[in-house]
Amino acid sequence: MDDFLRLSASTGRFTYGAPRAFSFGDDGRLLWFLRSTGPADALDSLWVLDTATGTETRLADPRELSPEPGTLPAAERRLRERIRLVAAGIGSYALSGDGRSAVFPLYGRLYRVAYEVTPDGTGQAAGQPEEIPAAGPAFDPRLNADGSRTAYVADDALHTFPGGRVSPADGARWGVAEFAAAEELGRDRGHWWSPDGETLLAARVAESALQRRHFADPAHPELPAEDFAYPEAGGPNAEVELWVLGPGGARVRLDWDAAAYPYVSDADWESAEEILLTVQDRLQRCVLLLSADPATGRTRELSRTTHPHWVDPLLPGTPARLPDGRMLTAADTPGGAARALAVDGKLLTGDGIQVRRVAGIHRDRLLIEAGQRDPAEQQVLLLDPATGEPTPLADGPGVHSVLAAAGALLLTSADADGVRRSVRTAEGRAFVPADLCAPLPYRVVPLLERVTEHGIPTSVVFPRGHVTGRRLPVLMDSYGGPGFQDVSAEPRRWQHRQWWADRGFAVVTVDNRGTPYVSPAFTHAVYRGFSEVTLDDQVAALHALGERHPDLDLGRVGVRGWSYGGYLSAMAVLRRPDVFHAAAAGAAPTDFRHYDTAYTERYLGLPQEHPEVYERDSLIPDAPNLTRPLLLITGLADDNVHPSHTLRLSQALTDAGRPHQLLALPGVTHMTPNGTKEKLMALELEFFRRELA
């Protein structure tokens, strides 16, 4: 590897030392976060910033608690894959209801820390981290309101300390989020304390009807294979129930039509007398916000959000009940021009605001993240809940985001010059949490353009010092799938593309229809079919850019990608060899009949009802058509896009007599951490230089 790739690998892609996982506590006085000691340190510690004094205090250092790194429980390891958490050391934590103490897992052991305010008004750590006794390797600990009790999961059972096991031994998994919820629905937890700290709301997950996915490490044949329950498209889902587990063994099941609405995408206590839960039908066309009585389990409908294709999951913070009792829901403006907010069914925002997230209430107004200009940028706005009138809070060039609590704000701004964070308290004080990460090697200003009649967002990154008139081979580097935006002003995502450009390529990225944040109509264009829209838009955008930029040599076009981007890359050379001349396809879902239920059926429907859609989007029948160089890459420990996807395509290519390359990586998961990505980039560079020479 060269110097840049070594630096990228050793700094965690320039993230080690950056603060993350922020939470406000103690009515906005305390800002909790995780951060390592610098750019070469992968192990995150738990810190707190006291905004009354401006002092940062490290409350827990993983090296002191566990000098030798341990092994993660299998359930926590799989949950980290679901939420894309690669951090070492303290990976996550949870605050008590008052925000003055926290609990976290570390290699299956649990620890509690606290911060106390001294009589003179200053603050300090309340002693050393305290280990909490657990009934086996534990994960996902949660503190009650005052921090006196901890709930956690061990061996698929829900326990408390002090206390003991609170879930029955009935063969189900208790207190966890099932695969579909954690991977696709945005819910990564399965138990919640009541406000009084005495009762738990818990998910019961029955997975006996699901198929098992197996993994064996061929580099270690002496080890047994692992397996887990997987909800394959068209097959059964986990059966999810919500139970109220009270003192003395009292149990009440929340009652809703789970046959019609099997997905639970959110749940929590609104008060001691009410639980709010969000449920969806299997095809995710209807989302209900329900109120539940924890004493009886009876539920009633508060709001209903529907869409003829699917209700877009990318609007966190909705549905919700406003402080005045009105219902806040997501909606599309007429014609699908903008993702909007509605209050009691009446549109609050219009076509000029693409709402992306509701962050809460700040000074009696809605606090939102939204796009008002180019889709590559994001602003933070305050909305009048009566009129929808927006007031900018952070609207300069770049991508802005916000965290709020009790009048305090944490604003994060990202642009070509880097990432900056600032804390504003309700009293007007301002602080900057220390960022110890390595500076970004490149200041990248990609050339952003909207092309074709669809206004497709694109970018081009040229080599630094490029001389106009020198024609360059093109490297297409796109994801292209639902749920992720590539063309963004966030600076970290351009570092590796600049490296590719400096190796002699014009790097082109295209957010085809189906990707988020342009408009609902743009996103919903892939309803009942991924392949045609994705590939057609990539080709049309490439040709449009070629007309505008003669230095793009369209006679030498490579394409690379991972996950859906790997699907796009393999499809490009299989179906359009006239346009694409070589491809590196990593972790490609080659046949969506073997991908998960919640994601696949949202867009394609049930395979039993639409077999032609799944057949059209499968790459396996295209194998005999391969005429271009194709490098297939898969991690043999990938539990998201199982390696069987890549191996099935490789087998079909072999059966058809089509030469190709296969790189199978023992022990590598979907996230390619710890320098794996950089090693693959070096191998891909050699591949593309050879094939596009």
NORLINNOR-V757033 format. One record per residue. N is the residue number from 0. RES is the residue in three letters. SS is DSSP state (H for helix, E for strand, - for the rest). BURIAL is b if it has 24 or more other ideal C-beta (glycine too) atoms within 12 Angstrom, else e. Layout:
BEGIN
n;res;ss;burial
N;RES;SS;BURIAL
N;RES;SS;BURIAL
END
This chain:
BEGIN
n;res;ss;burial
0;MET;-;e
1;ASP;-;e
2;ASP;H;e
3;PHE;H;b
4;LEU;H;b
5;ARG;H;e
6;LEU;H;b
7;SER;H;b
8;ALA;H;b
9;SER;H;b
10;THR;-;b
11;GLY;-;b
12;ARG;-;b
13;PHE;-;b
14;THR;-;b
15;TYR;-;b
16;GLY;-;b
17;ALA;-;b
18;PRO;-;b
19;ARG;E;b
20;ALA;E;b
21;PHE;E;b
22;SER;E;b
23;PHE;E;b
24;GLY;E;b
25;ASP;-;b
26;ASP;-;e
27;GLY;-;b
28;ARG;-;b
29;LEU;E;b
30;LEU;E;b
31;TRP;E;b
32;PHE;E;b
33;LEU;E;b
34;ARG;E;b
35;SER;-;b
36;THR;-;b
37;GLY;-;e
38;PRO;-;b
39;ALA;-;e
40;ASP;-;b
41;ALA;-;b
42;LEU;E;b
43;ASP;E;b
44;SER;E;b
45;LEU;E;b
46;TRP;E;b
47;VAL;E;b
48;LEU;E;b
49;ASP;E;b
50;THR;-;b
51;ALA;-;b
52;THR;-;e
53;GLY;-;e
54;THR;E;b
55;GLU;E;b
56;THR;E;b
57;ARG;E;b
58;LEU;E;b
59;ALA;E;b
60;ASP;-;b
61;PRO;H;b
62;ARG;H;e
63;GLU;H;e
64;LEU;H;b
65;SER;-;b
66;PRO;-;e
67;GLU;-;e
68;PRO;-;e
69;GLY;-;e
70;THR;-;e
71;LEU;-;b
72;PRO;-;b
73;ALA;H;b
74;ALA;H;b
75;GLU;H;b
76;ARG;H;b
77;ARG;H;b
78;LEU;H;b
79;ARG;H;b
80;GLU;H;b
81;ARG;H;b
82;ILE;-;b
83;ARG;-;e
84;LEU;-;b
85;VAL;-;b
86;ALA;-;b
87;ALA;E;b
88;GLY;E;b
89;ILE;-;b
90;GLY;-;b
91;SER;-;b
92;TYR;-;b
93;ALA;E;b
94;LEU;E;b
95;SER;-;b
96;GLY;-;b
97;ASP;-;b
98;GLY;-;b
99;ARG;-;b
100;SER;E;b
101;ALA;E;b
102;VAL;E;b
103;PHE;E;b
104;PRO;E;b
105;LEU;E;b
106;TYR;-;b
107;GLY;-;b
108;ARG;E;b
109;LEU;E;b
110;TYR;E;b
111;ARG;E;b
112;VAL;E;b
113;ALA;E;b
114;TYR;E;b
115;GLU;E;b
116;VAL;E;b
117;THR;-;e
118;PRO;-;e
119;ASP;-;e
120;GLY;-;e
121;THR;-;e
122;GLY;E;b
123;GLN;E;e
124;ALA;E;b
125;ALA;-;e
126;GLY;-;e
127;GLN;-;e
128;PRO;-;b
129;GLU;E;b
130;GLU;E;b
131;ILE;E;b
132;PRO;-;e
133;ALA;-;b
134;ALA;-;b
135;GLY;-;e
136;PRO;-;b
137;ALA;E;b
138;PHE;E;b
139;ASP;E;b
140;PRO;E;b
141;ARG;E;b
142;LEU;E;b
143;ASN;-;b
144;ALA;-;b
145;ASP;-;e
146;GLY;-;b
147;SER;-;b
148;ARG;-;b
149;THR;E;b
150;ALA;E;b
151;TYR;E;b
152;VAL;E;b
153;ALA;E;b
154;ASP;-;b
155;ASP;-;b
156;ALA;E;b
157;LEU;E;b
158;HIS;E;b
159;THR;E;b
160;PHE;E;b
161;PRO;-;e
162;GLY;-;b
163;GLY;-;e
164;ARG;E;b
165;VAL;-;b
166;SER;-;b
167;PRO;-;e
168;ALA;-;e
169;ASP;-;e
170;GLY;-;e
171;ALA;-;b
172;ARG;E;b
173;TRP;E;b
174;GLY;-;b
175;VAL;-;b
176;ALA;-;b
177;GLU;-;b
178;PHE;H;b
179;ALA;H;b
180;ALA;H;b
181;ALA;H;b
182;GLU;H;b
183;GLU;H;b
184;LEU;H;b
185;GLY;-;b
186;ARG;-;b
187;ASP;-;b
188;ARG;-;b
189;GLY;-;b
190;HIS;E;b
191;TRP;E;b
192;TRP;E;b
193;SER;-;b
194;PRO;-;b
195;ASP;-;e
196;GLY;-;b
197;GLU;-;b
198;THR;-;b
199;LEU;E;b
200;LEU;E;b
201;ALA;E;b
202;ALA;E;b
203;ARG;E;b
204;VAL;E;b
205;ALA;E;b
206;GLU;-;b
207;SER;-;e
208;ALA;-;e
209;LEU;-;b
210;GLN;E;b
211;ARG;E;e
212;ARG;E;b
213;HIS;E;e
214;PHE;E;b
215;ALA;-;e
216;ASP;-;e
217;PRO;-;e
218;ALA;-;e
219;HIS;-;e
220;PRO;-;e
221;GLU;-;e
222;LEU;-;e
223;PRO;-;e
224;ALA;-;e
225;GLU;E;e
226;ASP;E;e
227;PHE;E;b
228;ALA;E;b
229;TYR;E;b
230;PRO;-;b
231;GLU;E;b
232;ALA;-;b
233;GLY;-;b
234;GLY;-;b
235;PRO;-;e
236;ASN;-;b
237;ALA;-;b
238;GLU;E;b
239;VAL;E;b
240;GLU;E;b
241;LEU;E;b
242;TRP;E;b
243;VAL;E;b
244;LEU;E;b
245;GLY;-;b
246;PRO;H;e
247;GLY;H;e
248;GLY;H;e
249;ALA;-;e
250;ARG;E;b
251;VAL;E;b
252;ARG;E;b
253;LEU;-;b
254;ASP;E;e
255;TRP;-;b
256;ASP;-;e
257;ALA;-;b
258;ALA;-;e
259;ALA;-;e
260;TYR;-;b
261;PRO;-;b
262;TYR;E;b
263;VAL;E;b
264;SER;E;b
265;ASP;E;b
266;ALA;E;b
267;ASP;E;b
268;TRP;E;b
269;GLU;E;b
270;SER;E;e
271;ALA;-;e
272;GLU;-;e
273;GLU;E;b
274;ILE;E;b
275;LEU;E;b
276;LEU;E;b
277;THR;E;b
278;VAL;E;b
279;GLN;E;b
280;ASP;-;b
281;ARG;-;b
282;LEU;-;b
283;GLN;-;b
284;ARG;-;b
285;CYS;E;b
286;VAL;E;b
287;LEU;E;b
288;LEU;E;b
289;LEU;E;b
290;SER;E;b
291;ALA;E;b
292;ASP;-;b
293;PRO;-;b
294;ALA;-;e
295;THR;-;e
296;GLY;-;b
297;ARG;E;e
298;THR;E;b
299;ARG;E;e
300;GLU;E;e
301;LEU;E;b
302;SER;E;b
303;ARG;E;b
304;THR;E;b
305;THR;E;b
306;HIS;-;b
307;PRO;-;e
308;HIS;-;b
309;TRP;-;b
310;VAL;-;b
311;ASP;-;b
312;PRO;-;b
313;LEU;-;b
314;LEU;-;b
315;PRO;E;b
316;GLY;-;b
317;THR;-;b
318;PRO;-;b
319;ALA;E;b
320;ARG;E;b
321;LEU;-;b
322;PRO;-;e
323;ASP;-;e
324;GLY;-;e
325;ARG;-;e
326;MET;E;b
327;LEU;E;b
328;THR;E;b
329;ALA;E;b
330;ALA;E;b
331;ASP;E;b
332;THR;-;b
333;PRO;H;e
334;GLY;H;e
335;GLY;H;b
336;ALA;-;e
337;ALA;-;b
338;ARG;E;b
339;ALA;E;b
340;LEU;E;b
341;ALA;E;b
342;VAL;E;b
343;ASP;-;e
344;GLY;-;e
345;LYS;E;e
346;LEU;E;b
347;LEU;-;b
348;THR;-;b
349;GLY;-;b
350;ASP;-;e
351;GLY;-;e
352;ILE;-;b
353;GLN;E;b
354;VAL;E;b
355;ARG;E;b
356;ARG;E;b
357;VAL;E;b
358;ALA;E;b
359;GLY;E;b
360;ILE;E;b
361;HIS;E;b
362;ARG;-;e
363;ASP;-;e
364;ARG;E;b
365;LEU;E;b
366;LEU;E;b
367;ILE;E;b
368;GLU;E;b
369;ALA;E;b
370;GLY;E;b
371;GLN;-;b
372;ARG;-;b
373;ASP;-;b
374;PRO;-;b
375;ALA;-;b
376;GLU;-;b
377;GLN;E;b
378;GLN;E;b
379;VAL;E;b
380;LEU;E;b
381;LEU;E;b
382;LEU;E;b
383;ASP;-;e
384;PRO;-;b
385;ALA;-;e
386;THR;-;e
387;GLY;-;b
388;GLU;-;e
389;PRO;E;b
390;THR;E;b
391;PRO;E;e
392;LEU;E;b
393;ALA;E;b
394;ASP;-;b
395;GLY;-;e
396;PRO;-;e
397;GLY;-;b
398;VAL;E;b
399;HIS;E;b
400;SER;E;b
401;VAL;E;b
402;LEU;E;b
403;ALA;E;b
404;ALA;E;b
405;ALA;-;b
406;GLY;-;e
407;ALA;E;b
408;LEU;E;b
409;LEU;E;b
410;LEU;E;b
411;THR;E;b
412;SER;E;b
413;ALA;E;b
414;ASP;E;b
415;ALA;-;b
416;ASP;-;e
417;GLY;E;b
418;VAL;E;b
419;ARG;E;b
420;ARG;E;b
421;SER;E;b
422;VAL;E;b
423;ARG;E;b
424;THR;-;b
425;ALA;-;e
426;GLU;-;e
427;GLY;-;e
428;ARG;-;e
429;ALA;E;e
430;PHE;E;b
431;VAL;-;e
432;PRO;-;b
433;ALA;-;e
434;ASP;-;b
435;LEU;-;b
436;CYS;-;b
437;ALA;-;b
438;PRO;-;e
439;LEU;-;b
440;PRO;-;b
441;TYR;-;b
442;ARG;-;e
443;VAL;-;b
444;VAL;-;e
445;PRO;-;b
446;LEU;E;b
447;LEU;E;b
448;GLU;E;b
449;ARG;E;b
450;VAL;E;b
451;THR;-;b
452;GLU;-;e
453;HIS;-;b
454;GLY;-;b
455;ILE;E;b
456;PRO;E;b
457;THR;E;b
458;SER;E;b
459;VAL;E;b
460;VAL;E;b
461;PHE;-;b
462;PRO;-;b
463;ARG;-;e
464;GLY;-;e
465;HIS;-;e
466;VAL;-;e
467;THR;-;e
468;GLY;-;e
469;ARG;-;e
470;ARG;-;e
471;LEU;E;b
472;PRO;E;b
473;VAL;E;b
474;LEU;E;b
475;MET;E;b
476;ASP;E;b
477;SER;-;b
478;TYR;-;b
479;GLY;-;b
480;GLY;-;b
481;PRO;-;b
482;GLY;-;b
483;PHE;-;b
484;GLN;-;b
485;ASP;-;b
486;VAL;-;b
487;SER;-;b
488;ALA;-;b
489;GLU;-;b
490;PRO;H;b
491;ARG;H;b
492;ARG;H;b
493;TRP;H;b
494;GLN;H;b
495;HIS;H;b
496;ARG;H;b
497;GLN;H;b
498;TRP;H;b
499;TRP;H;b
500;ALA;H;b
501;ASP;H;b
502;ARG;-;b
503;GLY;-;b
504;PHE;E;b
505;ALA;E;b
506;VAL;E;b
507;VAL;E;b
508;THR;E;b
509;VAL;E;b
510;ASP;E;b
511;ASN;-;b
512;ARG;-;b
513;GLY;-;b
514;THR;-;b
515;PRO;-;b
516;TYR;-;b
517;VAL;-;b
518;SER;-;b
519;PRO;H;b
520;ALA;H;b
521;PHE;H;b
522;THR;H;b
523;HIS;H;b
524;ALA;H;b
525;VAL;H;b
526;TYR;-;b
527;ARG;-;b
528;GLY;-;b
529;PHE;-;b
530;SER;H;b
531;GLU;H;b
532;VAL;H;b
533;THR;H;b
534;LEU;H;b
535;ASP;H;b
536;ASP;H;b
537;GLN;H;b
538;VAL;H;b
539;ALA;H;b
540;ALA;H;b
541;LEU;H;b
542;HIS;H;b
543;ALA;H;b
544;LEU;H;b
545;GLY;H;b
546;GLU;H;e
547;ARG;H;e
548;HIS;-;b
549;PRO;-;e
550;ASP;-;b
551;LEU;E;b
552;ASP;E;b
553;LEU;E;b
554;GLY;E;e
555;ARG;E;b
556;VAL;E;b
557;GLY;E;b
558;VAL;E;b
559;ARG;E;b
560;GLY;E;b
561;TRP;E;b
562;SER;-;b
563;TYR;H;b
564;GLY;H;b
565;GLY;H;b
566;TYR;H;b
567;LEU;H;b
568;SER;H;b
569;ALA;H;b
570;MET;H;b
571;ALA;H;b
572;VAL;H;b
573;LEU;H;b
574;ARG;H;b
575;ARG;-;b
576;PRO;-;b
577;ASP;-;e
578;VAL;-;b
579;PHE;-;b
580;HIS;-;b
581;ALA;E;b
582;ALA;E;b
583;ALA;E;b
584;ALA;E;b
585;GLY;E;b
586;ALA;-;b
587;ALA;-;b
588;PRO;-;b
589;THR;-;b
590;ASP;-;b
591;PHE;H;b
592;ARG;H;b
593;HIS;H;b
594;TYR;-;b
595;ASP;E;b
596;THR;H;b
597;ALA;H;b
598;TYR;H;b
599;THR;H;b
600;GLU;H;b
601;ARG;H;b
602;TYR;H;b
603;LEU;H;b
604;GLY;-;b
605;LEU;-;b
606;PRO;-;b
607;GLN;-;e
608;GLU;-;e
609;HIS;-;b
610;PRO;H;e
611;GLU;H;e
612;VAL;H;b
613;TYR;H;b
614;GLU;H;e
615;ARG;H;b
616;ASP;H;b
617;SER;-;b
618;LEU;-;b
619;ILE;H;b
620;PRO;H;b
621;ASP;H;b
622;ALA;H;b
623;PRO;H;e
624;ASN;H;e
625;LEU;-;b
626;THR;-;b
627;ARG;-;b
628;PRO;E;b
629;LEU;E;b
630;LEU;E;b
631;LEU;E;b
632;ILE;E;b
633;THR;E;b
634;GLY;E;b
635;LEU;-;b
636;ALA;-;b
637;ASP;-;b
638;ASP;-;b
639;ASN;-;b
640;VAL;-;b
641;HIS;-;b
642;PRO;-;b
643;SER;H;b
644;HIS;H;b
645;THR;H;b
646;LEU;H;b
647;ARG;H;b
648;LEU;H;b
649;SER;H;b
650;GLN;H;e
651;ALA;H;b
652;LEU;H;b
653;THR;H;e
654;ASP;H;e
655;ALA;-;e
656;GLY;-;e
657;ARG;-;b
658;PRO;-;e
659;HIS;-;b
660;GLN;E;b
661;LEU;E;b
662;LEU;E;b
663;ALA;E;b
664;LEU;E;b
665;PRO;-;e
666;GLY;-;e
667;VAL;-;b
668;THR;-;b
669;HIS;-;b
670;MET;-;b
671;THR;-;b
672;PRO;-;b
673;ASN;-;b
674;GLY;-;e
675;THR;H;b
676;LYS;H;b
677;GLU;H;b
678;LYS;H;b
679;LEU;H;b
680;MET;H;b
681;ALA;H;b
682;LEU;H;b
683;GLU;H;b
684;LEU;H;b
685;GLU;H;e
686;PHE;H;b
687;PHE;H;b
688;ARG;H;e
689;ARG;H;e
690;GLU;H;b
691;LEU;-;b
692;ALA;-;e
END
